[in-house]
Amino acid sequence: MRPEILFPLFAPVTSLKGVGSRVAPLLEKLAGPIVRDVAFLRPHSVIRRERSSVAAAMEGAVQVFQVRIDAYKRPRAPQQPWRIETHDETGLLSLVFFGRFGGDLEAKHPVGSRRVVSGKVERFGLNLQIAHPDYLLPPERASEIPPFEAVYPATAGLPPRTVRKFALEALERTPDLPEWQDGAWLAREGFPSWREALALTHAPQGEADLSPLTRHARRLAFDELLAHQLAMAQRKADRRAAPAPAIARGDIAPRIEAALPFALTGAQQRALADLRGDLAAGERMSRLIQGDVGSGKTVVAMLAMAEVAAAGGQSALMAPTEILARQHFETLAGPLSDQGVAAVLLTGRDKGLARAEKLRALASGAVKVAVGTHALFQDDVAFQTLQLAVIDEQHRFGVAERQRLQAKGEAVHLVAMSATPIPRTLELTVYGDLDVSRIDEKPPGRTPVATRAVPMSRLAEVEARLHQVVAQGAQAFWICPLVSESELIDLKAAEKRAQELRERIGPGVGLVHGKMSGPEKDAVMADFADGKIGVLVATTVVEVGVNVPNATIMVIEQAERFGLAQLHQLRGRVGRGSRESACLLLYDPPLSETAQKRLDILRRTDDGFLIAETDLELRGGGDALGLRQSGFPAYVFADPIAHRDLIAAAGDDARLILQRDPDLVSERGQALRVLQELFDWRAASPLKDAG
């Protein structure tokens, strides 16, 4: 139940003055549906309004002048502006109004009156002017013009000044809340109260006050991180309190492992030991296996499935696309069936009698392992005893989808797999409610991928090399960047590149792009995997798990536009067979210093975890959008890069709080309940258990 003290913040935005039926949808789109969302809007810049004489005016600056109104000049043609001519003791200044001109301006500001005016100074020919002044007031109201003015995000129909008015009113409605942080810690850090920190956010006195490193910014960030970490720690505790059948080691997995044509790496063995320990613990498992591309995560998951099968249970592996599901099935089915464990592939393509037969086998328990796509959690899919759900590339699935799969059984263990390494410093923000295993070794015998940076001026050489490789029977990827906000423009650029390659190489050039449907993409990818296409041109990231051992060349056009982690993921598509492979990073010189460092680190290492750490260093603070696109939480105040030190501190604090006060009933615990309601992370989780 929401504390009464928060009622003003959770009122709809229509409760703010001036927010009616026209403005409400615009404000909701910009901030959110409640007053809290508007109070949490942060200015992105600050205007400093300096007082000046006209003679000392600086072109391009926002300044304040005291002038006398001399004349009103009507436009001679419809496209010309209205002008109010003014002057001070040092010079002339025109006030310019395009379009509709307020008819009452002459009455409010008559010729001969003195006025204070503020806006951006421009030069038009020999004259100084201000177009559409921000302020035009009588001298006695000059104090209404702030020396510093926060500039807020805007949207069509809601200019920054209007947004500022709503944000300040929302701030006024924000109550003083009970202190949830430790008093001694606050004093040591020099942090203000929560309410004061929020007020300082809305009253910057210069650009420095917008930094995420200010005390008020760090205070708000820590509060948000603590609320998130508390929610994840509570979920973890709840999960551990939920019993699940203990699954002891059986004899099937060791036989499968002994029959493999390779030995598990040390990292794979450690991850498998983690899974076996979780299965035997008698409580529900929720574990993430983080491993670089090709590190052998699927084999580890297969051996865990074998343990479940030996105990009489069933497992399901869900992949985001049919081609990935099919590849997983091809990896698992043989070794499992050799030891008497039946596996089935279930996708959207299954129809009629074939589908019905698979569903009967799952419902009866005859099949112990199901591999598939979204088809696995459809209503007519029933398991006899589903005990383990494995989700590949879990960030591609919504919480509801994961819950629906887990709901197919009781107390279902969960294993998530991700080929996107995350720096240890940020692991808590994404996977704080999961146990994490890292597979940070590559299987021996893999051919390293030679990585080279090549200027676009050598494009013809690259195309000639591609022609040679394809003629020898190998295959290649060609990635086009997303250079425009218009998918249509990007598509045309990719189509043009594909056509050029067809002219140089021959007809065996395929194209996948964002406008294609899932089945269309799958069909092209399947043709590429089957060797029917020699070169695959793509505008989007090629599926992370796509395995085409015959692909030996990866060309990434305008590589400087891609993030480091993304480049590494793309490079991982090649070098999966015995042939020598190469990744060619085409770039438009000159490179920025950051872009140069990105390409350098890729040339030096193929360690995804090291690359993830370097990527974090190169991003610097303020790239919250880039992080969100990589699967990080959508924080309001916390910047996972600039506030890295606070993440671990918040995680430690959350664990300590729950050890001392698991039900949050103490005075501080009650205040922390208010904090949790304020940020409401409890319903949001990278992997939320079902049931």
N, C-alpha and C positions, 0 to 999 in steps of 0.2 A: 504494500500500500504506500502510495507516494506521500512523503511528509508534507504537511500543510504549508510549511515555510516556502516550499518550491512552487506552490500553485501559481504565483504571478509569472514565473518563468515558463511554465507549461501552458499558459493561456495561448489561444490562437493569435496569429499576427494581426488579425482583424481587430484585436483589442487595442492596438496602437493607434494613436491619433492620425488621421489622414489615410489609413489603410482600409479602403473600401473594396468593393467587388472587382474594380478594374486593377487596382494596385496589388491586391493580395496574391494573385497568381504569379506576378512578376517578382514580388519579394520572396515568395516561397521557393521559386526557381533559383533565386540568388542565394538565399540563406537557409530556408527550411520553413516548416509550417508553424513553429511556435516562437514565442518571444525569446526564449533562450537562444535559439539559432541566430537571431538578429543581434542579441547581446554578444554572441561569440564571433560575429563578423569582425575581421581584423583589417585595419587600414593597410594598404600596400605601399603608400608613400606619404610624404608630408609636404605641404606648401608653406614656405616661410614668406610672410607678407611684410616686407620692409617699407617703412615710410620714406618718401623721397620727394624731391622737387622735380618738376618736369624737365628742367635742364640736366639733372643728374640721372634721369631715367635710364635703365639698362634694358636694351632690347632683349626680349625673351624671358625677362624676369617677371615675377608676380609682385607688384608693388602697390603702395597706398599713396594717394595724392589728395591734397585739399585744393579744390578748384572753384572757379566762379562760372556759372552757366551763362554763355554769351548768346547762343542762337540755336534754333532747331532748323535743320535743312532737310526738306522733303526730297525723296528720290525723284530723279527726272525720268527714269524708266523702271519698269517692274523689277528688273533684276538688280537694280542698284539699292544700296542700303540707306536707311535713315541715319542722319548724323547729328549728334549734339556737340556743338563746338564749345570748348571750355578753355580756361587758362589759369595759371597761377602767376606769381610775380616773376617767374623765370622763363615761361614759354607757353606754347599752345598744345592742347591735347584734344583729340577727337574721340568721341564715344560712338561706336558704330553698332547698328542693329540691322541684321538681315531678316528678311521675311516679315512676319507679323510684328507690328510695332504697337506696344501698349498705348492706347489712346489717352490714358490718364497720366502718362509721364510728364507731359507739359504742365498739367495742373499740380502734380506732386512736386515737380522740380522746375519752378518758373524761371524765366530769364532773369538774371541778376542775383539769383540766390547762390549761396555758398554750399558746396556739397563735398563729402568725402567719397572718393571712388577707388575701387580696387579691382585689379584684373591683370591679365598678361599683356605686357607692353609689346606692341608690334610697330614696325615702320612700314608706311605705305608711301612710296615716293620719298618726298622730303619731310613728310608729316609723321608724328607719333600718334598712335591710336590704341584704343582698347576695344576689342570686339566683344559685345555682350558682357559688360562688366559683371563680376561676381557680386559686388556690393555698390550701391549708390544711395547714400544716407545723408541726412543733415548732420552737421558737426557734433551736435549734442548726443548723437547715437554712435559716434565713432568707436566707442568701447565694444560695440557688437562685432567689430571686425577682429578676429583673433590673430595674434602675431604668428601663430603656427596653426595650421589646419590639416587634420587628418584627411587623406583621400581614400575612399573606399572603393571596392569593386562595384561595377555598374552593369546594367543590362539595358537593352532597348526599352525605352519608356521609363527608366529609373536612373536619372543622372546621379553622379557621386554625391552631390550636395544633398539630394533628397534621401539617399541611403544613409548619409551621415546623420541626418535629423532622426531617422528611425532608430539607428544604432544607439544614439545618445539617449533617446527616450527609453529604449529597452534597458540600457544601463541604469537609468534612474529607477526602473522597476525592480532591479536586481537587489535582493535583500542581503544584509550581513548574515552569513551562515556560520554555524558552529565550527570551531577550528578542529580539523581532522588530522593535522600534522603535529608531530611532536614539537612542543614549544622550545626545548633546548636546541633541537636540530634547526628550527627556523631561525633562532637567534644566531646560531653559529654560521649559517649560510647568509644571513642578512636579508632574508626574504620578507616581503610585505605580506599582509593578510591576503586571502583570496580575493575579497571584494576590492581591496586597494590595487592589487595586481591587475585586475580586469579594468579598473578605471584608468590606470596608467597606460594600458594598451590603447585606449581610445583617446589619449591626450599626449601624443608624441610631441616633444619639443625640438625635434630634429631627426635626421635620418638615423642617427645612432640609436635612438629609442625604439626603432623598428627591428633591431638586431635580435636574433633568437638567444643571444648570450646575455641580455640584460637580466637583472635579478627578477623583475616582474615576469618576463617571458619564461625564465627557467622555473619559477614558482608554478605558473599555470601548466607548463609542460609536465612537471613532476606530478601534479595533481591528476592530470589525465592519464599518465603512465601508471600511476598507482591504482587508479580505478580499473584500468585494463588488466594489470597484473593480478589484482585481487580477484577479478572475475575469473581469470584463467586458473588461478590457484584454487579457487572454490570448486571449479569444474573438475579439476584434477583430483581434489579430495573426495568429491562426490562419486567420481568414477571408481576410485580405489575402495570406496565403501560398498560398492555394488558387487555382489558375489557373481562368480562365473565358474562353470565346471573346470576343475584343474585338469589339464591335458599333459600327461606324462610322456616322456620320450618313448617312441615306438621303434619298431625294427625296419620300417619302410624307408624313412629318410636316410639312414646310414647306407642302405643298399643302393639307393639312387645316387648318393654322393660318391660311393665307391665305383659306380659304373660310369661316372662322368669322364669325358676325355681330357679333363684338366683338374688340377687341384685348386681348391678354394684359396683365395688370398687370405692373409691374416685379418684384413679388415672385414672380409665376408664372414670369416669364422666368428669374429667378435659380434657382428650384427646378428648372426644366427643364434649365438649363445644368448643374446639379449631377448630374442623372440621366444626361445625355448623357456627362458626364465619367466617371461611374462605369461606364457601359456600355462605354466605349471603353478603359478602363484595363487590361483583361485579367485582372482579379481579381473575385471575387464581390462584388456590391454587397449591402449591407444598409443601407438608408436609410429614415428616417422622414420623412414629410411632415406637419408640424404646420400646421394651418390652421383658422381659425375657421369656424364654420358659414357656408356660402355663399361661401367665399373662392376656390373654383375648383380644388380639389385633383384632382377626377376628370378634368378637362380635361388637366391636366399629366400624369397617369398615362396617359391615352389617347394623348398624343403620344409618350410613351416606348414604349408598345406598338406604335405605328406604326413607330418606329425598329427595333424587334425584328422586326416583320413584313417590313420592307424588306430585312432581312438573312436572311430565310427562316425565322426562328424563330417560336415561338408564345408567347402570354401568357395568363395566367389571372387574373381578378379575383374574389376571394372576399369575399362580404358575409355578415353574420350572420343576415339574415332574407330571405325571398323578396321581400318588397316593396322592400327596399333594393336587392337584386340586380336586380330588374326596372327600377327607376329608373336604376341605373347603365347597364343595357343600352340603355335608351331614349336616354340621353345619348350613348353611344358608337357604337351600331350605325349610325346614319345617316351621320355624318361618315366613319367607317371604310369603309363599303360604297361610298360615293361615290368613294373612291379605290381600290376594288378589293380591300379587305381584308374578308374574310368573318368575321362574329362570330356566336356562338351563345349562347343562354341555357339553362343547365342547372340545374334545380331538382328537388326531390323530387316535384314533380307530373308530371314527364316519365315516361311509361310506354310499354311496348310498342314498336311500330314507330317512333314518333316519337323515342323515346329512342335506339333502336338506330341510327337514321339519324344522329343527332347524334354518337354515339360513333364511328361509322365515319368521319365527316368530321374529327373530332379526331385519330383514330389515323392517318389518311392524310395529314394536314397540309393538307387542303383548307380547313379553318377555322383562322384564325390567332389568333383571340381568343375565349376562353371566359369568360363571366360567370356566376356562380352562387353557390350556398350550399354547405353541407357536402357536397352531392351531387358536387362537383368532385373530392373525394379518395376517392370510393368505389373499391373494388378493380377494378371493370370499366371505369373511366375511364382511358384511355391516350392520351398525346400522342405525336406523332411527334418533335417537338423543342421541349419546353417550356424556355424560356430566362428567362422573367420571371414571377414571382408577385407580384401586388398584393393586399394584404390590407386591407380597409376595417374601421375600428374594431377594430384588431388585439387590443385587450385583451379582446374578447368571445370570442376563440378560445384554446383551450389549446395548450400547446407541442406536444403530440402531433399535434393537428390541423394546425398549421402545417407540422410536419415531413412529414406524410403528403402534403400538397400539393406541397411542394418535392421530395419523393422521386419525383414523377412525371417528373422530368428529371434531367440531370446538371449540376452546378455552376450551379444556378438562381439568378438574381439575385432579390433580395427588396426590395420597396417596401411599407412599411406606411403607412397613412393614419390620422390621428387628428384628430378635431374637438374634442378636449379640450386646450386650451392648457395647458402646464405652465410654471411660472416657471423662468427660466433657472437660478436658484440650485438648483433641484431636478432639473433635466434629467438630470444625471449619475446620480442614484439609479435612474431608470427606464430611461434609454436610453444608458447609458454604453458599451454595446457597439455602438451604431449611430451612423451619421452622420446628422445632423439638418438638414433644410431647413425654414425657416419661411415660410409664406405669410401675411404680416401686413398685407396690403392687401385691401380689399373691391373687387369690380368696380364701376365707376362706374354711376350710374343707379339704384342700389337705393334704395328709399324707406325712410328711417329709421323705426324703430318707436318711437312715442311710449310712454313708460313712466310709469305713474302708480301711486302707492301709495294704496289706498282702504280705509278701515276697514270691517269686516264689517257695521257698522250700516247701510251704504249698499248692502247686498246687493240689495235690491229694484230700486234704480236700475241696477245692473249687469245684472240679468236683463232689465230693460226695454230696455236698450241692445242686449243680445244679440238680443232678439226683433226689434228694428229692423234690425240688421245681416243676420240670416238672411232676413228678409222681402225685403231688397234683393238677395238672391242670393249673399251671401258666406257664409263658414263660420267656425267658431270652435272652439278647444280649451278645455276646462275641466279643470284638473288638481286632483285631490283629494290631500291629503297623507297620508303613512303616519304616523298619529298613535298607533297602538297596536302592541304586539308581536303582537297577534292579527290575522292576515290576514282572518279572518272579520268582525271588528268593522270593519276598514277597508273591506271589501267592502260591508257593510251601509250604511255612511256614503255610499259612492259610489253605491250603488243608490238610496238615498234622494235624493241630489242629482240624479241622472239623472231620477228620477220627477218631482221638483219642476220641473225644467227642461222636461220634456215637458208638464206642466200649464200652464206659462207660455208655451212657445214652440210646442209641437206635437209630433207623433210623431217627427220627424226627429232624434232624439237617440240616439247610440250610446254604448256603454260597453265599455272594455277594462280588464282587471284581472289581477292576478298569478295568479289561479286558472285562467285560461283556458289552453288548449293553444296552442302556436305557430300551427298552422293556423287556429284560431278567431280569434286576434288578427289574423293576416294578413287574414282575410276581412273583419273589421270595418274594418281600416285601408284595405283596398282599396275598400270601399264609401265611406269618407270621401274617399279620393283621387279617386274617380269622381264625387263630388258627390251621392251618394245619401243621405248623412247630413249634416245641417247643423251639428250640435254634437257633438263627441266628448268624452265624459267619460272620464278615465283616472286610475287609482290609481297607475300606474307611470310612469316617465319615458317620454314618447313617443319612439320611435326617433329617434336623433340625426340620421340622414340623411333622414328622411321629408320629401318635398317636395310640399307642397300649396299651389300659388301662390294659390289662391282663399281660403285661410284668412287672415283679417285681424285676428282677435281671439284673444289668449291670456289666459285668466283663470287665475291661480294662487291657489288658496284656501289661507289660512294660510301666506302666503309666508314669514313669519318662521321657519318650521320647516325651510326648505330652505337648503342651502349656496349661497353666491354663484355658484360655477361652475355649479351645477345650475340655478339661476334663469336664468343667461345662456344655457345650452343650450336650455332650454325656450322662452325668448323668441325664439331663432333659428328656431323653427318657423313664425313668421309674418313678414310683410314680404318675401315672396319673389315677389310679383307687383307690378303697377303701382299697386294701390290703397293708400291710406293704411292703416296698421296700428297696432294698439295692444296693449300688454301691461299688464294690470291686476293689480297685486299686492294681493290682499285680505289684510288682517292683523287680528289681535285686539289692540287696544290694552290696556295701554300697551306700547310696544316697548322692549326692552332697548337699551342704547347700541350694542351690536354689531349687533343687527338693524336699527337705524336707519341705521347706517353702510352696511350691506349694500344697503338699499333706495336710499340716497342715491347710491352709486356706480353702481348700475344706471340710475338716472335720468340721470346725467351722461355716461355713455359706453357704447358698444357694442363697444369694443376688448377682445376676449377675452383677450389677453395681459396688458393692464393690469389687467383684472378678476382674472385668475389671481394676479397679484402682490399685489393688494389682499386677495384671499381668504386668501392665506398670512399676511399681516400680521394680519388679523382673527382667524384661528384661534388664533394664539399657540401656545406649546409644549404638549405633552401630548395633542394631538388625533391620535395615531398611528392610532387606529381609523378616524377619518374619512378620513385619507390612504390607508390600506390599501383602503378601499372605493372610492377614486378610482384605484386601480391601482398604488399605491406598494408597494415591497417590505415584507414583514412582518418588520421588524427587531425584535430583542429588546431591545437597549440603545440603538440610535441613534434619535433623534427628528428626522425630517427638517426640522422647523421650528426647534426649539431648537438643533440642531447644524448649522445651515446652513453656518456657517463651516468646519466640519470636512469637509463633503462635497467642496468644491473642493480642500482640502488633501489629502484622501485620494486624489482623482483624480490630482492632480499627483504625489504620492508614488508611486502605482502605476505611472504612465508612466515616471518616473525609474528606479524599481527595475528594470523590464523592459528599459529601454535599457542599463543597466549589467550586468544579470545575467538575460538572457532565460530561462534554464533553471533559475534559482534554485538554483545549485550552491554559492554562497559560504556562509560561516558564517551570515550574516544570511538568505540565501536559504533555507537549510535550516530556519531558525527560522520563516520565512514559510510554508513548506510545512506546518508544524505549525499555524499560524494558519488556513490555508486548510482543513485537515481539521477544525479545531475548529468553524468556522462553516459550512463546506461549501456555499458559494454556487455552486460550479462547475457544478452540474447545473441551477441555476435561472437563467432568463433571460427577460426580457420577450419577446424574439424570438430563439429559439435556432435556429441553422442546422441543417438536416438534412444528414446525410452527412458 
